[in-house]
Amino acid sequence: MTSNTKIVELQGPLPGKSVVLLAGVHGNEICGVRAFDELIPQLSIESGSVLFIYANLEAIKQNKRLVEYNLNRCFLKEQPVAIQSSLEGKTALEIIPYLERADAMLDIHASPTPNSPPFVICDEKWIGDCSIFDAEIASFNWDPFEPGSTDYYMNLQNKPGFCIECGCSNDEKSIEIAKSAIKQFLVYTGNLSGKPLNRKNQKIVKIIELYKNKFAPFRKSREFKDFEQLTEKTLIGKEGDIGVYGEQGQIVLFVGDKEKLNEECFLTARYQV
């Protein structure tokens, strides 16, 4: 198979950590791709090795989230046959050896939701390190609901893996957020010198449920902001004629219409005190 990735390695003159940066896992989330294009010619890595992986070239070319399968559900120790035969399944197998050799990883994403706040995804054990990113929210407990992501694969190895959502994918500011996150991460890993950021008052969120439609296409009841906290029991949407509700105090994110069955319609979460 022709490679569906492009890899650029920057090497520092001193020994140090080997880290992986990913962009374009979802091909229409271009902030990471643009950040790579701008930063790679400018960065002078001081130690170790930094791999910049453009992760899904065909989806990037088509400006689509995916071609055949969600690449960020393909990073599994044992892929089901349906995933193995897909372009994205084969692409994950290309990338996995680099994740296995890496000391740490950062994957750059963006949300389709307008005015979505920047936030970080990681395992609970790394939640205290999320303050290195200038993001309002740090979130954890995604693995039980969305296995197969890049950070999931790093968690299997007990190594720090972060996914940063850089705001709305249609917002030019997401590119600057992505560039800043890359630099902050490389200071954290020691590949660049400097003092790591220590963002104060970062909100911590635990994912508690992923809703998938079982019987009919899902239609959201209205536009929801990412991390909108419900003030009362609220109709999130309908699966056919069946109402799907969120409870008072819950947070919702990534609420979207879905045509096919067993698709990811929305997530619910709670703030941690």
MARTIDREN-295319 format. One record per residue (C-alpha): residue number from 1; x, y, z. Coordinates in steps of 0.2 Angstrom, whole numbers, plus 5000, padded with zeros to 4 digits. Example, Ala and Ser with C-alpha at 12.3 -4.5 7.8 and 13.67 -1.06 7.14 Angstrom:
+-----+------+------+------+
| num |    x |    y |    z |
+-----+------+------+------+
|   1 | 5062 | 4978 | 5039 |
|   2 | 5068 | 4995 | 5036 |
+-----+------+------+------+
***
This chain:
+-----+------+------+------+
| num |    x |    y |    z |
+-----+------+------+------+
|   1 | 5000 | 5000 | 5000 |
|   2 | 5006 | 5018 | 4996 |
|   3 | 5009 | 5027 | 5013 |
|   4 | 4995 | 5037 | 5019 |
|   5 | 5006 | 5047 | 5031 |
|   6 | 5020 | 5060 | 5029 |
|   7 | 5034 | 5060 | 5042 |
|   8 | 5046 | 5074 | 5046 |
|   9 | 5059 | 5071 | 5059 |
|  10 | 5069 | 5085 | 5068 |
|  11 | 5084 | 5080 | 5078 |
|  12 | 5093 | 5089 | 5091 |
|  13 | 5111 | 5089 | 5094 |
|  14 | 5110 | 5083 | 5112 |
|  15 | 5102 | 5067 | 5118 |
|  16 | 5084 | 5068 | 5124 |
|  17 | 5067 | 5061 | 5123 |
|  18 | 5059 | 5054 | 5107 |
|  19 | 5042 | 5061 | 5105 |
|  20 | 5028 | 5060 | 5092 |
|  21 | 5017 | 5074 | 5086 |
|  22 | 5002 | 5070 | 5075 |
|  23 | 4990 | 5081 | 5064 |
|  24 | 4977 | 5077 | 5052 |
|  25 | 4971 | 5061 | 5061 |
|  26 | 4954 | 5069 | 5056 |
|  27 | 4957 | 5076 | 5039 |
|  28 | 4946 | 5091 | 5040 |
|  29 | 4953 | 5097 | 5056 |
|  30 | 4967 | 5107 | 5048 |
|  31 | 4974 | 5117 | 5062 |
|  32 | 4987 | 5105 | 5066 |
|  33 | 4992 | 5103 | 5048 |
|  34 | 4994 | 5121 | 5046 |
|  35 | 5003 | 5122 | 5062 |
|  36 | 5015 | 5109 | 5056 |
|  37 | 5018 | 5118 | 5039 |
|  38 | 5022 | 5134 | 5048 |
|  39 | 5033 | 5127 | 5063 |
|  40 | 5043 | 5114 | 5055 |
|  41 | 5054 | 5126 | 5045 |
|  42 | 5057 | 5137 | 5060 |
|  43 | 5060 | 5125 | 5075 |
|  44 | 5077 | 5122 | 5081 |
|  45 | 5076 | 5106 | 5092 |
|  46 | 5089 | 5106 | 5106 |
|  47 | 5088 | 5088 | 5111 |
|  48 | 5081 | 5071 | 5106 |
|  49 | 5070 | 5067 | 5092 |
|  50 | 5053 | 5075 | 5086 |
|  51 | 5043 | 5066 | 5073 |
|  52 | 5029 | 5076 | 5065 |
|  53 | 5017 | 5064 | 5057 |
|  54 | 5004 | 5070 | 5045 |
|  55 | 4993 | 5056 | 5049 |
|  56 | 4979 | 5054 | 5036 |
|  57 | 4985 | 5061 | 5019 |
|  58 | 4970 | 5056 | 5009 |
|  59 | 4957 | 5063 | 5021 |
|  60 | 4967 | 5079 | 5022 |
|  61 | 4968 | 5080 | 5003 |
|  62 | 4949 | 5077 | 5002 |
|  63 | 4946 | 5089 | 5017 |
|  64 | 4935 | 5075 | 5025 |
|  65 | 4935 | 5069 | 5043 |
|  66 | 4938 | 5051 | 5037 |
|  67 | 4939 | 5041 | 5021 |
|  68 | 4933 | 5024 | 5026 |
|  69 | 4934 | 5023 | 5045 |
|  70 | 4938 | 5035 | 5060 |
|  71 | 4957 | 5034 | 5061 |
|  72 | 4956 | 5039 | 5079 |
|  73 | 4947 | 5022 | 5083 |
|  74 | 4960 | 5011 | 5074 |
|  75 | 4974 | 5012 | 5087 |
|  76 | 4971 | 4995 | 5095 |
|  77 | 4982 | 4980 | 5100 |
|  78 | 4970 | 4969 | 5089 |
|  79 | 4960 | 4977 | 5076 |
|  80 | 4944 | 4969 | 5070 |
|  81 | 4944 | 4963 | 5052 |
|  82 | 4933 | 4977 | 5046 |
|  83 | 4946 | 4990 | 5053 |
|  84 | 4961 | 4980 | 5046 |
|  85 | 4954 | 4981 | 5028 |
|  86 | 4951 | 5000 | 5029 |
|  87 | 4963 | 5014 | 5023 |
|  88 | 4963 | 5021 | 5041 |
|  89 | 4966 | 5004 | 5049 |
|  90 | 4981 | 5001 | 5038 |
|  91 | 4987 | 5019 | 5042 |
|  92 | 4986 | 5016 | 5061 |
|  93 | 4997 | 5001 | 5058 |
|  94 | 5009 | 5012 | 5050 |
|  95 | 5009 | 5024 | 5064 |
|  96 | 5009 | 5012 | 5079 |
|  97 | 5027 | 5007 | 5079 |
|  98 | 5032 | 5026 | 5081 |
|  99 | 5020 | 5027 | 5096 |
| 100 | 5028 | 5012 | 5103 |
| 101 | 5045 | 5019 | 5102 |
| 102 | 5040 | 5037 | 5108 |
| 103 | 5042 | 5043 | 5126 |
| 104 | 5027 | 5055 | 5124 |
| 105 | 5014 | 5060 | 5111 |
| 106 | 5003 | 5075 | 5107 |
| 107 | 4989 | 5073 | 5094 |
| 108 | 4981 | 5089 | 5088 |
| 109 | 4962 | 5091 | 5084 |
| 110 | 4948 | 5103 | 5083 |
| 111 | 4929 | 5103 | 5086 |
| 112 | 4916 | 5106 | 5073 |
| 113 | 4906 | 5116 | 5086 |
| 114 | 4906 | 5135 | 5085 |
| 115 | 4915 | 5143 | 5099 |
| 116 | 4921 | 5127 | 5107 |
| 117 | 4934 | 5130 | 5121 |
| 118 | 4951 | 5123 | 5119 |
| 119 | 4953 | 5107 | 5130 |
| 120 | 4965 | 5093 | 5133 |
| 121 | 4961 | 5074 | 5133 |
| 122 | 4973 | 5062 | 5143 |
| 123 | 4973 | 5048 | 5155 |
| 124 | 4969 | 5053 | 5173 |
| 125 | 4987 | 5049 | 5179 |
| 126 | 4993 | 5064 | 5168 |
| 127 | 4979 | 5076 | 5172 |
| 128 | 4990 | 5087 | 5183 |
| 129 | 5002 | 5089 | 5168 |
| 130 | 4988 | 5097 | 5157 |
| 131 | 4992 | 5114 | 5165 |
| 132 | 5007 | 5115 | 5152 |
| 133 | 4994 | 5119 | 5139 |
| 134 | 4984 | 5135 | 5138 |
| 135 | 4967 | 5127 | 5138 |
| 136 | 4952 | 5130 | 5149 |
| 137 | 4948 | 5112 | 5152 |
| 138 | 4957 | 5096 | 5155 |
| 139 | 4947 | 5080 | 5153 |
| 140 | 4949 | 5061 | 5157 |
| 141 | 4941 | 5044 | 5157 |
| 142 | 4938 | 5044 | 5138 |
| 143 | 4946 | 5026 | 5135 |
| 144 | 4931 | 5016 | 5141 |
| 145 | 4920 | 5025 | 5128 |
| 146 | 4931 | 5029 | 5114 |
| 147 | 4945 | 5015 | 5113 |
| 148 | 4957 | 5016 | 5098 |
| 149 | 4962 | 5034 | 5099 |
| 150 | 4981 | 5039 | 5099 |
| 151 | 4981 | 5044 | 5117 |
| 152 | 4972 | 5027 | 5121 |
| 153 | 4987 | 5018 | 5113 |
| 154 | 4999 | 5028 | 5123 |
| 155 | 4989 | 5025 | 5139 |
| 156 | 4991 | 5006 | 5136 |
| 157 | 5009 | 5008 | 5137 |
| 158 | 5008 | 5019 | 5152 |
| 159 | 5017 | 5034 | 5143 |
| 160 | 5010 | 5052 | 5143 |
| 161 | 4999 | 5054 | 5128 |
| 162 | 4989 | 5070 | 5126 |
| 163 | 4976 | 5076 | 5113 |
| 164 | 4972 | 5094 | 5112 |
| 165 | 4956 | 5101 | 5105 |
| 166 | 4961 | 5118 | 5098 |
| 167 | 4944 | 5126 | 5097 |
| 168 | 4932 | 5126 | 5082 |
| 169 | 4940 | 5119 | 5066 |
| 170 | 4933 | 5134 | 5056 |
| 171 | 4942 | 5147 | 5067 |
| 172 | 4958 | 5154 | 5062 |
| 173 | 4963 | 5155 | 5080 |
| 174 | 4964 | 5136 | 5081 |
| 175 | 4980 | 5137 | 5071 |
| 176 | 4988 | 5148 | 5084 |
| 177 | 4982 | 5138 | 5098 |
| 178 | 4989 | 5122 | 5089 |
| 179 | 5006 | 5131 | 5087 |
| 180 | 5007 | 5136 | 5105 |
| 181 | 5002 | 5119 | 5111 |
| 182 | 5016 | 5111 | 5101 |
| 183 | 5029 | 5123 | 5108 |
| 184 | 5023 | 5120 | 5126 |
| 185 | 5023 | 5101 | 5124 |
| 186 | 5041 | 5102 | 5117 |
| 187 | 5046 | 5112 | 5132 |
| 188 | 5038 | 5100 | 5144 |
| 189 | 5047 | 5085 | 5135 |
| 190 | 5063 | 5094 | 5136 |
| 191 | 5066 | 5094 | 5117 |
| 192 | 5065 | 5113 | 5118 |
| 193 | 5072 | 5123 | 5133 |
| 194 | 5061 | 5134 | 5143 |
| 195 | 5050 | 5134 | 5158 |
| 196 | 5034 | 5124 | 5156 |
| 197 | 5018 | 5134 | 5157 |
| 198 | 5008 | 5131 | 5173 |
| 199 | 4990 | 5137 | 5168 |
| 200 | 4980 | 5141 | 5184 |
| 201 | 4962 | 5137 | 5187 |
| 202 | 4960 | 5124 | 5174 |
| 203 | 4944 | 5115 | 5175 |
| 204 | 4944 | 5096 | 5177 |
| 205 | 4931 | 5086 | 5168 |
| 206 | 4927 | 5067 | 5169 |
| 207 | 4918 | 5059 | 5154 |
| 208 | 4904 | 5048 | 5161 |
| 209 | 4894 | 5042 | 5146 |
| 210 | 4894 | 5041 | 5127 |
| 211 | 4877 | 5040 | 5119 |
| 212 | 4876 | 5030 | 5102 |
| 213 | 4859 | 5028 | 5093 |
| 214 | 4852 | 5010 | 5092 |
| 215 | 4836 | 5011 | 5083 |
| 216 | 4835 | 5026 | 5071 |
| 217 | 4844 | 5041 | 5065 |
| 218 | 4848 | 5054 | 5079 |
| 219 | 4843 | 5072 | 5078 |
| 220 | 4849 | 5085 | 5090 |
| 221 | 4835 | 5096 | 5098 |
| 222 | 4845 | 5112 | 5096 |
| 223 | 4863 | 5118 | 5095 |
| 224 | 4873 | 5114 | 5111 |
| 225 | 4890 | 5122 | 5115 |
| 226 | 4904 | 5110 | 5119 |
| 227 | 4904 | 5108 | 5139 |
| 228 | 4887 | 5116 | 5141 |
| 229 | 4881 | 5112 | 5158 |
| 230 | 4863 | 5108 | 5159 |
| 231 | 4852 | 5118 | 5171 |
| 232 | 4838 | 5105 | 5171 |
| 233 | 4833 | 5089 | 5163 |
| 234 | 4835 | 5093 | 5145 |
| 235 | 4830 | 5085 | 5128 |
| 236 | 4847 | 5082 | 5119 |
| 237 | 4839 | 5075 | 5104 |
| 238 | 4827 | 5061 | 5097 |
| 239 | 4831 | 5044 | 5090 |
| 240 | 4816 | 5043 | 5079 |
| 241 | 4802 | 5047 | 5090 |
| 242 | 4811 | 5043 | 5106 |
| 243 | 4817 | 5057 | 5116 |
| 244 | 4835 | 5056 | 5123 |
| 245 | 4838 | 5067 | 5139 |
| 246 | 4852 | 5073 | 5149 |
| 247 | 4851 | 5076 | 5168 |
| 248 | 4853 | 5092 | 5178 |
| 249 | 4871 | 5096 | 5181 |
| 250 | 4878 | 5086 | 5167 |
| 251 | 4890 | 5093 | 5154 |
| 252 | 4887 | 5089 | 5135 |
| 253 | 4899 | 5089 | 5121 |
| 254 | 4900 | 5085 | 5103 |
| 255 | 4881 | 5084 | 5100 |
| 256 | 4878 | 5080 | 5082 |
| 257 | 4865 | 5073 | 5070 |
| 258 | 4869 | 5055 | 5065 |
| 259 | 4862 | 5045 | 5051 |
| 260 | 4869 | 5028 | 5053 |
| 261 | 4865 | 5017 | 5068 |
| 262 | 4878 | 5015 | 5082 |
| 263 | 4886 | 5031 | 5079 |
| 264 | 4893 | 5043 | 5092 |
| 265 | 4879 | 5056 | 5095 |
| 266 | 4886 | 5065 | 5110 |
| 267 | 4896 | 5063 | 5127 |
| 268 | 4891 | 5068 | 5144 |
| 269 | 4903 | 5073 | 5158 |
| 270 | 4904 | 5081 | 5175 |
| 271 | 4916 | 5093 | 5183 |
| 272 | 4927 | 5087 | 5196 |
| 273 | 4928 | 5097 | 5213 |
+-----+------+------+------+
***
